[in-house]
Amino acid sequence: RRIVILISGRGSNMRSIVEACVAEGWPARVAAVIANKPDAAGLAWAAEQGLHTEVVAHREFSSREAFDAALAERVDAHRPDLVLLAGFMRVLTPGFVARYEGRLVNIHPSLLPAFPGLHTHAQALAVGVQAHGCTVHYVTPVLDHGPIIAQGVVPVLAGDTADTLARRVLEVEHKVYPAAARWLAEGRVRLAQGVVQVDGAPA
Ligand code: GRF
């Protein structure tokens, strides 16, 4: 299977997926890493690994539709079975989402459906939740919504700031996203009435 990863910045989740894919010998390979910003730091790392990298700069397009059309063209060139959003900070149009239905997956830094959108760690601290974490989910037209594939939970500790909490969540992101991507690459993830089932996982 062929995986395309979309990033906007640091790309630490992309890196965790690439490393696990190689180290664990998934039946898949990362065919391309595509960024919407030319200065996305993750691009340099990906290129150093010998991966194919590309930029589709959203700033060069006058509308979301035009950007998404150009992005889809570049993504399709790699014939992906799986398109993984990894810190990809653009809202995608319903047309883009529909085109990759069942193949488009995101990681969000909260336990969805709590705290969609931005500043999730500050949101979590502001309401005093005691557990927080991350969610890997299929992308649907509703932002940060969609069938949940995997979640990772961390405690919120006394004295946490948005930064310390973000760091704790990021560590678990780096475990949960590669695990979920591997299930997807192995063709073990099925949707039944909008709920994900993973073949071979305890019910
Ligand atoms: C992660 O926390 C991800 O969940 C969120 O943005 C951050 C991206 O980090 N959407 P990185 O680029 O993967 O290092």
Residues whose N, C-alpha, C, O or C-beta is under 5 A from the ligand:
A	BS01	GRF	G9 R10 G11 S12 N13 M14 A86 G87 I107 H108 P109
